[in-house]
Amino acid sequence: MDPRALPGVDAVLSSEASRPLLDRWPRALLVGALRREIDEARRAMLAGDAPAPISCEALAERAGNRLAEDLDAHPPRVVNATGTILHTNLGRAPLGARAVDALVRAASEPCALEVDLDTGERGERDRAIAERLRAITGAEDAVVVNNAAAALLLVVDTLGRRREVVVSRGEMIEIGGALRLPDVLERAGATLREVGTTNRTRVEDYAAAIGRRTGFLLRAHPSNYRVEGFVERAPLAALGILARERGVPLVEDLGSGALVDLSTFGLPREPRPADSLRDGADLVVFSCDKLLGGPQAGIAAGRADLVARLRRNPLRRALRVDKLVVAALAATLDAWRGARDPGEEIPALGFLLRPVSLLDEIAREACERLQAALPAGFRLDVVESEAEIGSGAQPGARLPSRAVAIEHPELDAGRIAAIFRAARPAVLGRVARERFLLDVKAVLRADDLVPAFSGTLS
Ligand SMILES: *Cc1c(COP(=O)(O)O)cnc(C)c1O
């Protein structure tokens, strides 16, 4: 076909095929998309790649598809069948209904974010959060910032700048996203004072390191690894006594911020902020979108005088959270406080507590439906699986789960994973021992595992 015979933008726009597109998209957007499609078709022709004539209808359809793709919501919805409940790459904790309502309200209407309605005076945006945390954790006061990394940065900058921060060599952690504790300390202008060894650190090691330049003692929760064997860690209570005797603050970075004692559900015990504060920490730092089940945010909570210093740090303004986070976080904390069954109100916890019998049911149903939806050749099976909490919460805890295993004689596991990623919504599983697995621990319904597959498959 001669490129000059390609329909022009006006011809396509005035064709019948454009009418539904003009109803759906602004004219200018459609014109832009058509130009791109026509240019592309012209280039393909000049390169000899497009033998068939291209009609107005075909161009309109291509432009419509392109617009739909371009303007598809971002980030696209996915189904989390990875078996990792709190997956950082997938947005961590899903919010509960109460938090979503609060968030939508705060997003769409004015709210008293920084106004005290009793006095009419300017207030602090995280006051209401601090009050809730006082009730839940016993913390005297708290600040809320962008995430736990920011909370840690704020603490180090406030209490550790041009001073030494004492940390055990066994807790020199790197958190996902290449956030390394020593780097955070250095950035904030603190000097790292390492004590003990990788596997053993005693209270005496801390005691020997405390001096005139000590800013504070920092304990970090080894949240994404485990050291086993000949291991000793100074108990928090003993560190608390030492810190008080020597007049230096003790800060604990807890990471996940679980508000219930997980051991009551048969899981390994995870220290709660309330436990750490009671046992002797002056400040605790934790995430809000891990086991707390809220929006992305980070909290430093504890002694009122220390929190007051955090509040006065100018960095805090740069790290502050927006109204959406405040609304969702307050609602999430209310859900924790008011719930008879937190597993019902906090989806992340709900997933964590789902019994294998339920997972088995979901996996079987999904397996049957998927078998019917996929072309012949795919072999599906329900298998035992091990899920995990993720996001650095309880790295050792393997949660019994079920998965649908999918195999095909001509497609390797990576190829099958790609097919599920190309579906809408994309379904993300994991590959284990050359098999593609869809773990149902964090999948709400069997239906979620049966997406619309892309054209090439059906
Ligand atoms: C996850 C984690 C952090 C970082 O939390 P973010 O909210 O992602 O910044 C810090 N410390 C520990 C121990 C963690 O597990």
The ligand as a MOL file (V3000), in Angstrom:
LIG
                    3D

  0  0  0     0  0            999 V3000
M  V30 BEGIN CTAB
M  V30 COUNTS 15 15 0 0 0
M  V30 BEGIN ATOM
M  V30 1 C 10.6660 -2.4600 57.4850 0
M  V30 2 C 11.6020 -1.9760 58.4950 0
M  V30 3 C 11.9920 -0.6350 58.5000 0
M  V30 4 C 11.5440 0.3410 57.4520 0
M  V30 5 O 10.1860 0.5550 57.4730 0
M  V30 6 P 9.5260 1.4840 56.3490 0
M  V30 7 O 8.2200 1.8580 56.9100 0
M  V30 8 O 9.4450 0.6400 55.1380 0
M  V30 9 O 10.4260 2.6400 56.1410 0
M  V30 10 C 12.8670 -0.2250 59.4740 0
M  V30 11 N 13.3430 -1.0860 60.3950 0
M  V30 12 C 12.9720 -2.3830 60.4230 0
M  V30 13 C 13.5250 -3.2690 61.4910 0
M  V30 14 C 12.0910 -2.8730 59.4720 0
M  V30 15 O 11.7140 -4.1550 59.5080 0
M  V30 END ATOM
M  V30 BEGIN BOND
M  V30 1 1 1 2
M  V30 2 1 2 3
M  V30 3 2 2 14
M  V30 4 1 3 4
M  V30 5 2 3 10
M  V30 6 1 4 5
M  V30 7 1 5 6
M  V30 8 2 6 7
M  V30 9 1 6 8
M  V30 10 1 6 9
M  V30 11 1 10 11
M  V30 12 2 11 12
M  V30 13 1 12 13
M  V30 14 1 12 14
M  V30 15 1 14 15
M  V30 END BOND
M  V30 END CTAB
M  END
